[in-house]
Amino acid sequence: MIKGTGDMMSKIILTPKEQPQVPLEVDTILPDTLAGKTIDEIKSMNILYGNTEVELQEFFDVEGESGEDPSELQIEFNGDVYNTKRIGQGMTTGEIVVKGNASMYVGAKMKGGKITVEGDVAGWAGQNMQGGEIVVMGNAGDYLGSAYRGDWRGMSGGKITVHGNAGREIAEYMLGGKIHIIGNVKMLPGIHMNGGILIIDGNVISRTGGEMKGGTIIVNGRIGEFLPGFEYLGVRKDIDVDGEVMQGLFYKFRGDFATKGADGVVYTATAKNAHIVP
Amino acid sequence: MELIKNVPCPFCGTLCDDIICKVENNEIVGTMNACRIGHSKFMHHKDATLYKKPMIRKANGELVEVEIDEAIEKAVEILVNAKRPILYGWSSVSCEADEVGVELAEELKALIDNTATVCHGPSLLAVHDTGYPVCTLGEVKNRADVIIYWACNPMHAHPRHMSRHYFSRGYFRERGRPDRTLIVVDPRESDTAKLADIHLQVEPGKDYELLDAIRAAMKGHKILYENVAGVPRDLIYQAVELLKSAQFGNLFFGMGITQTSAKNRNIDAGICAIEELNEYGGKFTLIPMRGHYNVNGFNHVCTWTTGYPFCVDFATGYPRYNPGETGTNDLLQNKEADAMFVIGADPGAHFPQRALQRMVEIPVIAIEPHRTPTTELADIIIPPAQIGISSEGTAYRMDGVCFTMKKIIDSDLLSDKEILKRMLERVKEIHASESKMESVKEVTSPAK
């Protein structure tokens, strides 16, 4: 059996009945915890509904077949779970697919495995992520790949790809790993960033790399407004990012010198960003 | 007529403690030393409605007076049956009441949050990231030679703040005002800005850019652009030189910076700037311009009881915290909340429209002495004896110094703390009888 091919995997399908106004939390429902359990056992697993614990079957129809090996197990949320939080929180292996939108903390503290969300995700997806992969086909909310409140060690590994747009303060306190946003981003991407790579194909409103000390940000679209604490280093051609060559002309900035010992790098495509060069 | 001296004023975070109240026949008939806002808090506005008895709203929308026991019973029933109740407010009540409130939240598995959520909440988030180099107002008065008011207008919002801590003479500042330099950062030429030696007229919402430039300039780096946030580069260099040569500087900051654009990141950058200014020979500190007289007190109480200052979610039974998810406005606007308890605050007047829409849909309980926009939305209103006027309690000033609020006149009403204690007892009774019922059920029902 080839790992991660999808069709060889055993699969549990969770079909949402109706999403309640008071949100659900499903951090107990992971490939790690479902492996080796029968369907009946899974049905009666506890999830959080507001301030009350309820059984999974109260809000989801459970079908499929579990296996012994969590790395060969796929959990599918077969529908829109826009009010279900903490999908894949802390997962270490296996796969989760969401066939709709998901609420906050998708893949928070994730260490391995893969999560695919076909719709949008709300805030804090990939918070303090250490490894694995998150793919969002729709938009992401604020604080994508960020740190827990007050933590200065954010996402340290793994990869997040968002095919739509993302919100504010993404990659906050990022230490390592890679985030790729194909759409646009609101303000403060890479705030307090200390390492890792953030690639934004669309536009950024403002404050790219605020208070960053390390890491690399590449913006292929337009930066609305840039911070005055950076140093302008000139134009660079065909830049090398983590072994991959990104073709084209880029303005290079170093900073943010508002912080001590700053050594972060921001590249922006020359085509749309002449206005931010001093 | 009796004169009661050294009364702390239960209005704003300056918590002036030199008010004199004139009392006649158990009524406050006048005050001395208070500002106009403080005076009207003691005296009550001419057209204000002060509730005398608890009230419950009937199906036809009419408020009917009831006995206190009935009001408490009904309020407890709503909260016990809610799946996602919010206990909000806590800023115009005593720390003792706040303490009971936190226990009530834990017992109800509710969310407890105070007015910082629409005020200095972003400052608290920044404090987690960067620390809190604070001092007392007394130190500012006695030592400060440079004072910065950033995005606040104390001449109007904290009317006696400047006279007590800026114009006043201090131990090391014997002449008062002439011994101090005033920097004001404000997009408008406010009455505070008119007094400034340097007025940095920042473009609205561009405080983060200005702070970024100030911090880079402090470390000797050239500011990238000639004009930052509407302020010329040379003026920023000039202000930075002044800051670096200060003996003792203090930053006061208000909601123009906490609640605009980058929010907590503005404060984050501001706190870092203050910390870094301590490296140039002088001493630098900051004090947030807190609004309600005890908004700071709740944050202290909540921190030493739960570990978090506000937005604490007890849904799981233990405290969890993430403003943006567990804030009162988040719960209301996401339509998660299914009951709301308000004490010592007026969300009806201050919350955004979408939050108010949810407040209309769900049962609202208000512990409130006056008729306010919140009581218009409330289903149960319980008037308490007001702290600092008709009951005693502890309050924390904006700098964290605590005061005992005085009881000036008698009242027939229960204090906030007593109301909360009765509610807590009742909730505990209900939970105890429920768990008893469950254990009986377990014994009598056949095994699976």
Contacts between the chains, C-beta under 8 A, distances in Angstrom:
chain1	res1	chain2	res2	distance
A	21	B	335	5.2
A	21	B	336	6.5
A	21	B	338	7.5
A	22	B	83	4.7
A	22	B	84	4.7
A	22	B	336	5.5
A	22	B	338	6.4
A	23	B	334	7.7
A	23	B	336	5.9
A	48	B	315	6.9
A	48	B	316	6.6
A	49	B	83	7.0
A	50	B	83	3.4
A	50	B	84	4.5
A	50	B	315	6.2
A	50	B	336	7.8
A	50	B	338	7.8
A	51	B	83	6.1
A	51	B	84	6.7
A	51	B	108	7.9
A	51	B	109	3.5
A	51	B	110	7.3
A	51	B	314	7.3
A	51	B	315	4.2
A	51	B	316	7.5
A	51	B	317	8.0
A	52	B	83	6.3
A	52	B	109	8.0
A	104	B	325	5.8
A	123	B	324	6.1
A	123	B	325	7.0
A	124	B	322	7.5
A	124	B	324	7.9
A	124	B	325	7.5
A	142	B	324	7.0
A	143	B	324	7.3
A	149	B	125	6.5
A	149	B	128	5.6
A	149	B	321	6.6
A	149	B	322	6.0
A	149	B	323	7.3
A	150	B	125	8.0
A	150	B	128	3.1
A	150	B	129	6.1
A	152	B	129	6.9
A	169	B	265	7.5
A	187	B	261	7.4
A	187	B	262	6.7
A	188	B	262	6.3
A	188	B	265	6.0
A	191	B	265	6.2
A	192	B	129	7.5
A	207	B	208	6.2
A	207	B	209	7.7
A	207	B	262	6.6
A	207	B	265	7.7
A	210	B	208	6.8
A	210	B	212	6.9
A	210	B	262	7.7
A	210	B	265	6.4
A	210	B	269	7.7
A	211	B	212	7.8
A	211	B	265	7.9
A	211	B	268	7.3
A	211	B	269	6.7
A	211	B	272	7.5
A	225	B	209	7.4
A	226	B	224	7.5
A	227	B	209	6.4
A	227	B	212	4.9
A	227	B	224	7.6
A	228	B	209	6.2
A	228	B	212	5.7
A	228	B	213	4.2
A	228	B	216	6.6
A	228	B	223	4.9
A	228	B	224	4.5
A	228	B	225	5.1
A	228	B	228	4.7
A	229	B	212	4.3
A	229	B	213	6.5
A	229	B	215	6.5
A	229	B	216	3.8
A	229	B	221	7.1
A	229	B	223	7.7
A	229	B	224	7.2
A	230	B	224	5.7
A	231	B	221	7.1
A	231	B	222	7.9
A	231	B	224	7.2
A	232	B	224	6.6
A	255	B	216	7.8
A	256	B	212	6.7
A	256	B	216	7.6
A	257	B	215	7.8
A	257	B	216	4.3
A	257	B	219	6.2
A	257	B	221	4.3
A	258	B	211	7.4
A	258	B	212	4.7
A	258	B	215	3.7
A	258	B	216	5.2
A	258	B	269	6.7
A	258	B	272	7.5
A	259	B	215	7.5
A	259	B	272	7.3
A	260	B	219	7.0
A	260	B	276	7.5
A	278	B	224	5.2
A	278	B	225	5.8
A	278	B	226	7.9
